[in-house]
Amino acid sequence: MLSLWLPRFVMLVTILFAARKGGEPERLVASILLATFGLDVVNHALFGDPAWFAVNPGHLVIDGWAFITLLWVALRANRGWPLWVTASQVIVVLGHIAKLWDVDIVLRAYWAMTQVPFTFQLVVLLIGTYAHQQRALRIGQYHSWRPA
């Protein structure tokens, strides 16, 4: 029971912290990660639990969308940490591609590549939001986005 609710609690606390203390990039990444969680819940409600022996098309679409939106934020934000979140999402997408390429890929490897990076992304968002908060205290408000 704890293994089910602890990650959700950590996600909620991290997203609330980013929403309250972060700038626009922090809030956008928090929104994207929250949306992936919500879309995953809908995916499972509509199509059932994932079968780790095959690529779940819903997960592939959700994770592909998350990669594109996270990459957009990472390339435009006046922060370094979104690059780490996006790089982590690359691992997720590559997990799906590897599974499509070779359906006999080890089940745990596919699970690890597609599920574990979310926890890393939450940790990076938490650290990035804290760094933003400290930077804003130290130098005052600064631009959230790089000049076009």
PyRosetta script that sets phi, psi and omega in degrees:
from pyrosetta import init, pose_from_sequence

init()
pose = pose_from_sequence("MLSLWLPRFVMLVTILFAARKGGEPERLVASILLATFGLDVVNHALFGDPAWFAVNPGHLVIDGWAFITLLWVALRANRGWPLWVTASQVIVVLGHIAKLWDVDIVLRAYWAMTQVPFTFQLVVLLIGTYAHQQRALRIGQYHSWRPA")
pose.set_psi(1, -43.1)
pose.set_omega(1, 179.6)
pose.set_phi(2, -62.7)
pose.set_psi(2, -37.3)
pose.set_omega(2, -179.4)
pose.set_phi(3, -67.6)
pose.set_psi(3, -19.1)
pose.set_omega(3, 177.4)
pose.set_phi(4, -86.8)
pose.set_psi(4, -41.9)
pose.set_omega(4, -173.1)
pose.set_phi(5, -91.9)
pose.set_psi(5, -26.8)
pose.set_omega(5, 179.8)
pose.set_phi(6, -61.3)
pose.set_psi(6, -48.4)
pose.set_omega(6, 177.5)
pose.set_phi(7, -61.9)
pose.set_psi(7, -35.7)
pose.set_omega(7, 178.4)
pose.set_phi(8, -67.5)
pose.set_psi(8, -38.5)
pose.set_omega(8, 177.1)
pose.set_phi(9, -65.3)
pose.set_psi(9, -44.9)
pose.set_omega(9, 178.1)
pose.set_phi(10, -60.8)
pose.set_psi(10, -42.4)
pose.set_omega(10, 177.9)
pose.set_phi(11, -60.5)
pose.set_psi(11, -47.1)
pose.set_omega(11, -179.1)
pose.set_phi(12, -61.3)
pose.set_psi(12, -46.4)
pose.set_omega(12, 179.9)
pose.set_phi(13, -62.9)
pose.set_psi(13, -44.8)
pose.set_omega(13, -179.3)
pose.set_phi(14, -63.1)
pose.set_psi(14, -45.2)
pose.set_omega(14, -178.6)
pose.set_phi(15, -67.5)
pose.set_psi(15, -40.4)
pose.set_omega(15, 176.5)
pose.set_phi(16, -64.5)
pose.set_psi(16, -40.2)
pose.set_omega(16, 177.3)
pose.set_phi(17, -62.3)
pose.set_psi(17, -45.7)
pose.set_omega(17, 179.6)
pose.set_phi(18, -64.7)
pose.set_psi(18, -39.5)
pose.set_omega(18, -179.7)
pose.set_phi(19, -67.8)
pose.set_psi(19, -35.8)
pose.set_omega(19, -176.2)
pose.set_phi(20, -85.2)
pose.set_psi(20, -40.6)
pose.set_omega(20, -172.4)
pose.set_phi(21, -107.8)
pose.set_psi(21, -13.7)
pose.set_omega(21, -175.1)
pose.set_phi(22, -87.4)
pose.set_psi(22, 166.0)
pose.set_omega(22, 172.5)
pose.set_phi(23, -84.7)
pose.set_psi(23, -169.2)
pose.set_omega(23, -177.8)
pose.set_phi(24, -61.1)
pose.set_psi(24, -42.4)
pose.set_omega(24, 177.5)
pose.set_phi(25, -60.8)
pose.set_psi(25, -40.8)
pose.set_omega(25, 178.7)
pose.set_phi(26, -63.3)
pose.set_psi(26, -42.7)
pose.set_omega(26, 179.7)
pose.set_phi(27, -67.2)
pose.set_psi(27, -37.2)
pose.set_omega(27, 178.7)
pose.set_phi(28, -66.0)
pose.set_psi(28, -45.3)
pose.set_omega(28, 179.3)
pose.set_phi(29, -64.4)
pose.set_psi(29, -41.1)
pose.set_omega(29, 176.5)
pose.set_phi(30, -59.5)
pose.set_psi(30, -42.4)
pose.set_omega(30, 179.0)
pose.set_phi(31, -64.0)
pose.set_psi(31, -41.2)
pose.set_omega(31, 179.6)
pose.set_phi(32, -64.2)
pose.set_psi(32, -46.1)
pose.set_omega(32, -179.8)
pose.set_phi(33, -65.3)
pose.set_psi(33, -39.2)
pose.set_omega(33, 176.7)
pose.set_phi(34, -65.5)
pose.set_psi(34, -39.5)
pose.set_omega(34, 178.5)
pose.set_phi(35, -64.6)
pose.set_psi(35, -39.3)
pose.set_omega(35, 178.1)
pose.set_phi(36, -62.7)
pose.set_psi(36, -38.7)
pose.set_omega(36, 177.6)
pose.set_phi(37, -64.6)
pose.set_psi(37, -47.9)
pose.set_omega(37, 179.9)
pose.set_phi(38, -62.8)
pose.set_psi(38, -42.9)
pose.set_omega(38, 178.3)
pose.set_phi(39, -65.3)
pose.set_psi(39, -33.6)
pose.set_omega(39, 177.0)
pose.set_phi(40, -65.8)
pose.set_psi(40, -40.1)
pose.set_omega(40, 176.8)
pose.set_phi(41, -61.6)
pose.set_psi(41, -44.2)
pose.set_omega(41, 178.0)
pose.set_phi(42, -63.3)
pose.set_psi(42, -43.5)
pose.set_omega(42, 179.0)
pose.set_phi(43, -56.5)
pose.set_psi(43, -45.3)
pose.set_omega(43, -179.4)
pose.set_phi(44, -71.2)
pose.set_psi(44, -33.7)
pose.set_omega(44, 178.2)
pose.set_phi(45, -66.1)
pose.set_psi(45, -36.9)
pose.set_omega(45, -178.1)
pose.set_phi(46, -82.1)
pose.set_psi(46, -39.5)
pose.set_omega(46, -170.4)
pose.set_phi(47, -117.0)
pose.set_psi(47, 1.9)
pose.set_omega(47, 178.3)
pose.set_phi(48, 85.6)
pose.set_psi(48, -176.6)
pose.set_omega(48, -179.2)
pose.set_phi(49, -69.2)
pose.set_psi(49, 150.0)
pose.set_omega(49, -178.4)
pose.set_phi(50, -70.9)
pose.set_psi(50, 147.6)
pose.set_omega(50, 173.4)
pose.set_phi(51, -102.1)
pose.set_psi(51, 115.0)
pose.set_omega(51, -173.6)
pose.set_phi(52, -74.7)
pose.set_psi(52, -2.3)
pose.set_omega(52, 177.6)
pose.set_phi(53, -89.1)
pose.set_psi(53, -4.3)
pose.set_omega(53, 179.2)
pose.set_phi(54, -143.1)
pose.set_psi(54, 157.9)
pose.set_omega(54, 177.8)
pose.set_phi(55, -71.7)
pose.set_psi(55, 131.6)
pose.set_omega(55, 176.2)
pose.set_phi(56, -86.7)
pose.set_psi(56, 113.7)
pose.set_omega(56, -176.6)
pose.set_phi(57, -59.5)
pose.set_psi(57, -35.1)
pose.set_omega(57, 178.3)
pose.set_phi(58, -63.3)
pose.set_psi(58, -44.0)
pose.set_omega(58, 177.7)
pose.set_phi(59, -63.2)
pose.set_psi(59, -40.7)
pose.set_omega(59, -179.8)
pose.set_phi(60, -61.5)
pose.set_psi(60, -43.9)
pose.set_omega(60, 179.5)
pose.set_phi(61, -66.7)
pose.set_psi(61, -46.7)
pose.set_omega(61, -179.6)
pose.set_phi(62, -61.2)
pose.set_psi(62, -47.0)
pose.set_omega(62, -177.7)
pose.set_phi(63, -69.4)
pose.set_psi(63, -34.4)
pose.set_omega(63, 175.6)
pose.set_phi(64, -65.5)
pose.set_psi(64, -43.7)
pose.set_omega(64, 177.0)
pose.set_phi(65, -62.2)
pose.set_psi(65, -43.2)
pose.set_omega(65, 179.4)
pose.set_phi(66, -61.5)
pose.set_psi(66, -41.2)
pose.set_omega(66, 178.7)
pose.set_phi(67, -61.1)
pose.set_psi(67, -47.2)
pose.set_omega(67, -178.4)
pose.set_phi(68, -62.2)
pose.set_psi(68, -45.0)
pose.set_omega(68, -178.2)
pose.set_phi(69, -71.2)
pose.set_psi(69, -38.5)
pose.set_omega(69, 177.3)
pose.set_phi(70, -66.6)
pose.set_psi(70, -37.1)
pose.set_omega(70, 177.3)
pose.set_phi(71, -64.1)
pose.set_psi(71, -40.7)
pose.set_omega(71, 177.8)
pose.set_phi(72, -58.9)
pose.set_psi(72, -47.0)
pose.set_omega(72, 178.9)
pose.set_phi(73, -63.3)
pose.set_psi(73, -45.4)
pose.set_omega(73, -176.3)
pose.set_phi(74, -62.0)
pose.set_psi(74, -37.2)
pose.set_omega(74, -177.9)
pose.set_phi(75, -77.3)
pose.set_psi(75, -19.8)
pose.set_omega(75, -176.1)
pose.set_phi(76, -110.0)
pose.set_psi(76, -20.8)
pose.set_omega(76, -176.0)
pose.set_phi(77, -72.2)
pose.set_psi(77, 146.7)
pose.set_omega(77, 175.5)
pose.set_phi(78, -88.1)
pose.set_psi(78, 51.3)
pose.set_omega(78, -178.3)
pose.set_phi(79, -146.0)
pose.set_psi(79, 155.5)
pose.set_omega(79, 176.7)
pose.set_phi(80, -94.2)
pose.set_psi(80, -31.2)
pose.set_omega(80, -172.5)
pose.set_phi(81, -63.2)
pose.set_psi(81, -28.9)
pose.set_omega(81, 178.1)
pose.set_phi(82, -61.6)
pose.set_psi(82, -23.4)
pose.set_omega(82, 175.7)
pose.set_phi(83, -63.9)
pose.set_psi(83, -36.7)
pose.set_omega(83, 177.9)
pose.set_phi(84, -66.3)
pose.set_psi(84, -40.9)
pose.set_omega(84, 179.2)
pose.set_phi(85, -64.6)
pose.set_psi(85, -42.3)
pose.set_omega(85, -179.9)
pose.set_phi(86, -67.5)
pose.set_psi(86, -40.7)
pose.set_omega(86, 177.7)
pose.set_phi(87, -61.1)
pose.set_psi(87, -37.3)
pose.set_omega(87, 176.8)
pose.set_phi(88, -64.9)
pose.set_psi(88, -37.8)
pose.set_omega(88, 178.5)
pose.set_phi(89, -68.3)
pose.set_psi(89, -29.6)
pose.set_omega(89, 175.6)
pose.set_phi(90, -59.9)
pose.set_psi(90, -40.4)
pose.set_omega(90, 178.7)
pose.set_phi(91, -60.3)
pose.set_psi(91, -41.2)
pose.set_omega(91, 179.3)
pose.set_phi(92, -61.9)
pose.set_psi(92, -49.0)
pose.set_omega(92, -178.9)
pose.set_phi(93, -64.3)
pose.set_psi(93, -41.1)
pose.set_omega(93, 177.6)
pose.set_phi(94, -63.3)
pose.set_psi(94, -32.4)
pose.set_omega(94, 175.4)
pose.set_phi(95, -60.7)
pose.set_psi(95, -42.2)
pose.set_omega(95, 177.5)
pose.set_phi(96, -66.3)
pose.set_psi(96, -42.7)
pose.set_omega(96, -179.6)
pose.set_phi(97, -64.2)
pose.set_psi(97, -42.9)
pose.set_omega(97, 178.4)
pose.set_phi(98, -61.1)
pose.set_psi(98, -40.0)
pose.set_omega(98, 179.8)
pose.set_phi(99, -67.7)
pose.set_psi(99, -39.1)
pose.set_omega(99, 176.6)
pose.set_phi(100, -63.5)
pose.set_psi(100, -37.8)
pose.set_omega(100, -177.2)
pose.set_phi(101, -69.9)
pose.set_psi(101, -43.8)
pose.set_omega(101, -175.9)
pose.set_phi(102, -135.2)
pose.set_psi(102, 101.1)
pose.set_omega(102, -176.0)
pose.set_phi(103, -69.7)
pose.set_psi(103, -11.0)
pose.set_omega(103, 179.2)
pose.set_phi(104, -91.6)
pose.set_psi(104, 9.2)
pose.set_omega(104, 179.1)
pose.set_phi(105, -56.6)
pose.set_psi(105, 145.1)
pose.set_omega(105, -177.9)
pose.set_phi(106, -56.2)
pose.set_psi(106, 131.3)
pose.set_omega(106, -175.9)
pose.set_phi(107, -58.7)
pose.set_psi(107, -42.1)
pose.set_omega(107, -178.8)
pose.set_phi(108, -67.5)
pose.set_psi(108, -34.5)
pose.set_omega(108, 178.4)
pose.set_phi(109, -65.7)
pose.set_psi(109, -43.6)
pose.set_omega(109, 178.1)
pose.set_phi(110, -63.3)
pose.set_psi(110, -44.1)
pose.set_omega(110, 178.1)
pose.set_phi(111, -60.3)
pose.set_psi(111, -47.5)
pose.set_omega(111, -177.7)
pose.set_phi(112, -62.6)
pose.set_psi(112, -41.4)
pose.set_omega(112, -178.5)
pose.set_phi(113, -69.6)
pose.set_psi(113, -28.7)
pose.set_omega(113, -175.7)
pose.set_phi(114, -101.3)
pose.set_psi(114, -13.9)
pose.set_omega(114, -175.7)
pose.set_phi(115, -114.9)
pose.set_psi(115, -37.8)
pose.set_omega(115, -175.6)
pose.set_phi(116, -67.1)
pose.set_psi(116, -37.6)
pose.set_omega(116, -178.2)
pose.set_phi(117, -57.3)
pose.set_psi(117, -25.9)
pose.set_omega(117, 179.4)
pose.set_phi(118, -60.1)
pose.set_psi(118, -41.3)
pose.set_omega(118, 178.2)
pose.set_phi(119, -63.8)
pose.set_psi(119, -43.1)
pose.set_omega(119, 177.0)
pose.set_phi(120, -60.8)
pose.set_psi(120, -41.7)
pose.set_omega(120, 179.5)
pose.set_phi(121, -62.0)
pose.set_psi(121, -40.4)
pose.set_omega(121, 177.8)
pose.set_phi(122, -64.0)
pose.set_psi(122, -41.4)
pose.set_omega(122, 179.1)
pose.set_phi(123, -63.8)
pose.set_psi(123, -44.1)
pose.set_omega(123, 179.3)
pose.set_phi(124, -64.8)
pose.set_psi(124, -40.3)
pose.set_omega(124, 176.3)
pose.set_phi(125, -61.1)
pose.set_psi(125, -43.2)
pose.set_omega(125, 178.6)
pose.set_phi(126, -61.7)
pose.set_psi(126, -48.6)
pose.set_omega(126, 179.6)
pose.set_phi(127, -65.5)
pose.set_psi(127, -41.6)
pose.set_omega(127, 179.2)
pose.set_phi(128, -64.1)
pose.set_psi(128, -40.0)
pose.set_omega(128, 177.9)
pose.set_phi(129, -66.5)
pose.set_psi(129, -41.5)
pose.set_omega(129, 177.2)
pose.set_phi(130, -62.7)
pose.set_psi(130, -43.1)
pose.set_omega(130, 178.6)
pose.set_phi(131, -63.0)
pose.set_psi(131, -40.3)
pose.set_omega(131, 176.7)
pose.set_phi(132, -61.8)
pose.set_psi(132, -45.4)
pose.set_omega(132, -179.6)
pose.set_phi(133, -60.6)
pose.set_psi(133, -44.4)
pose.set_omega(133, 179.7)
pose.set_phi(134, -66.8)
pose.set_psi(134, -39.7)
pose.set_omega(134, 178.5)
pose.set_phi(135, -65.2)
pose.set_psi(135, -41.4)
pose.set_omega(135, 178.8)
pose.set_phi(136, -65.3)
pose.set_psi(136, -35.9)
pose.set_omega(136, 176.3)
pose.set_phi(137, -67.6)
pose.set_psi(137, -37.5)
pose.set_omega(137, -176.6)
pose.set_phi(138, -76.0)
pose.set_psi(138, -44.7)
pose.set_omega(138, -174.5)
pose.set_phi(139, -115.9)
pose.set_psi(139, -3.7)
pose.set_omega(139, -176.5)
pose.set_phi(140, 89.0)
pose.set_psi(140, -174.3)
pose.set_omega(140, -179.0)
pose.set_phi(141, -63.5)
pose.set_psi(141, 142.9)
pose.set_omega(141, 178.6)
pose.set_phi(142, -140.0)
pose.set_psi(142, 166.2)
pose.set_omega(142, -176.7)
pose.set_phi(143, -64.6)
pose.set_psi(143, 134.9)
pose.set_omega(143, 177.4)
pose.set_phi(144, -79.2)
pose.set_psi(144, -26.5)
pose.set_omega(144, -173.7)
pose.set_phi(145, -120.6)
pose.set_psi(145, 149.9)
pose.set_omega(145, 175.4)
pose.set_phi(146, -72.4)
pose.set_psi(146, 150.5)
pose.set_omega(146, 177.2)
pose.set_phi(147, -62.7)
pose.set_psi(147, 146.5)
pose.set_omega(147, -178.1)
pose.set_phi(148, -68.8)
pose.dump_pdb("model.pdb")
